[in-house]
Amino acid sequence: MANALDPHAAIVTEAGGLAPGGTLKTADGQPLSRALARSSRRARRRAFLLVLPLLLFILLTFVVPIGQMLQRSVKNDGFSANMPQMTAWFQANPRGTEPDEAAWGALASDLEAAAKERTIGIVGTRVNYDLPGTRSLFTSAGRKVRDGLEPPYREAMLDIDKDWGNPRLWSVMREASSAYTGNFYLAAMDRTRDDNGNIVQVAEEQRIYLKLFMRTFWLSLVITATTFLLGFPIAHLLATLPMRKSNLLMILVLLPFWTSLLVRTTAWMVLLQQQGVVNDILVWLGVINDNQRLQMIFNQTGTIIAMTHILLPFMILPLYSVMRTINPSYVRAARSLGATSWTAFRRIYFPQTLPGLGAGALLVFILAVGYYITPALVGGSSGQLISNLIAMHMTQTLNWSMAAALASLLLAGVLILYWVYDRLVGIDNLKLG
């Protein structure tokens, strides 16, 4: 009889027996370890096939567009694809080389070809991104060189327009001759390159992007804090009331979701304007005089008020879902041990709400950073966010590379804040419900 303490003792089951080497086997004679591995592989394949549609959906609607956006932010071949001879000359001659007759000849030849192929506008638009006012220079020259120019080409081009001799123009064309460039990111940070290729700040009156980024993150932070101050007591009330009353009040919290975002925003325009409902009530109550009506729209105040109202449910719902699970006996126990109401709240109740608070703050902040319609309607010039400028480049200036660079920087900023949150609080402590 085998010793029960012997690790090599035989083990026999009703389902199977032992393989020659002493390993367990299944009823059909297969080694048990191999059967378990095969079963595990089948389970993983089934799980993968179940989530495959979702993975494809995320890939096609999220990953691929972001990848295209990142590529667009560094690639623009509007000049290099339509000015091949100029591109070749820039590649063969280092920065600082004065344009010779070969360069002027390449310019005239490329302009003639682009004019005939009707791509001169694309070339001028690409250069215009870095040097505003030059698109008309290219289109005008394209019409004049369509039938060709006679050498010397330098004098012929300068006769068309003296601006062709501007060293700054040649420096910008050199930068544009590369299909891949980081200049759009430089412009998004209010930087540019001088004639020598050095990175410098743009003129004071042109520094708008960093200011808009700072305003976007600041207003998003203010809106997040405001929704917390308003949403925390509401969530606490919903969590402590009897279920019947709580469900009735929850309908009021969810009611904005059943109303169009555009309708809610335009409603705030009616309420906040100087001749609107809020100012009329303040005048009627005697708080202000009729000639002292408050300017609460087309500025940052209007943006904060409207966006706080719209995003408030995104703070209330995560807080409520966490508060509902907190056992009220914890606070009663702290009070029975001598803690004051404030101490019991600060040390017992509030720490347990942090997972919901973190989830609500992340939701509200990320949504606020990317909001477009509400700032566009109620923000005016001082209350608009970086998303409004991205939309302007997409729909008006058609500078998609600049829009992609701004969007990429905004995405990077959100990811950095997400990383900071994870390091300070821990993403594992986040709870949506």
Secondary structure by P-SEA (a helix, b strand, c coil): ccccccccbbbbcccccccccccccccccccaaaaaaaaaaaaaaaaaaaaaaaaaaaaaccaaaaaaaaaaaccccccccccaaaaaaaaaccccccccaaaaaaaaaaaaaaaaacaaaaaaaaaaaccccaaaaaaaaaaaaccccccaaaaaaaaaccccccaaaaaaaaaacccccaaaaaaaacbbbcccbbbbbcccccccaaaaaaaaaaaaaaaaaaaaaacaaaaaaaaaccaaaaaaaaaaaaccccccaaaaaaaaaaacccccaaaaaaaaaccccccccccccccaaaaaaaaaaaaaaaaaaaaaaaaaaccaaaaaaaaaacccaaaaaaccccccaaaaaaaaaaaaaaaaaaccaaaaaccccccccaaaaaaaaaccccaaaaaaaaaaaaaaaaaaaaaaaaaaccccccccc
